[in-house]
């Protein structure tokens, strides 16, 4: 199901629009426009290019040094195959 574009006046009495998902989540908010006609023209531009727009990742890479591998608790020991205390060599 498609979202809805809503025109509204911001705190500066300038016209903006927002794209709202069917569940009410605000997906995007525009910049300011001097009137409804220019805001409506911008909505048409968004409709035209949004479906075909590529994703450009400008976000920094995650800091992998902060990610830790979980360690096994000290009381857990691996089981050895064969005889107790055997290294598997005969």
N, C-alpha and C positions, 0 to 999 in steps of 0.2 A: 504494500500500500504506500502511496506517495505521502510525502510530508506536506506541510503548509507554510507558505510565506506569509508573515504577518507584518504589516506596516504599522509603525508606532512613532510617537514623538518622544525624544529623550529629554533629559533634564535641561538641556540647552534649547529646547523647543525646535530641534532639528529632526528631520525625518530619517528614520532608520528602518531596516527590515531584519527579521530573524527567520531562520528556517527551523520549524518545529516538527519533530517526528510524531507519528500517530500516537505514541504513548505519552506525549507532552514534553519530552526531552528537547531542550533547545540545542540544536546541532551547530548553528552558526549565527553570528550577529554581524551585520554590515557596519561600514563606516557611516558618517553623516552625509545627508543629501539636503540640498536647499529646498526641494519640493518633492511631492509624491510622484510626479512624472519622471524625474531623474532616478528616483528609487525604483520605480517600476521598470525603467529601461535597464537598470543594473540587474534586477531579478531576471529579466529576459537573457541577459548575458550569462548569468550563472546557470540558468536552465540549459543554455546552448552548450557550454563548455564543461560543465560538471561531470556529465556522464562519460566524457572521453578524456578527462584530465588524467595525467600521469601523476604518480606519487614521487615527490622529490624529498628525500630524507636529509634534512639539515640539522637533525638533532645530534648531540654528541654521543659517542659510543658509550655503552655502559661500562662502569668501572668494575672490571672483573676481579681486581685485587680485593674488593670488599666482599665478594661472594666466597663463601667457604664451603668446602665439601664436608658433609656430615661425617663425624668420626664414630667408629663403633665404640660402645661402652667397654671399659676395661675388663669386665667380667665375661665378655663373649670371646671365646677362643675358637679358631677354625678347627674342624674335625679332620683328623688324618685318616686316610684309607688304610685298611689292613690292621696290623697289630698295634697295640698301644705303644706310643713313643717310637714307632717305626718310621723311617723316612722312605719306605717303599722299595729299598734296594735289598736284594737277597744275598 
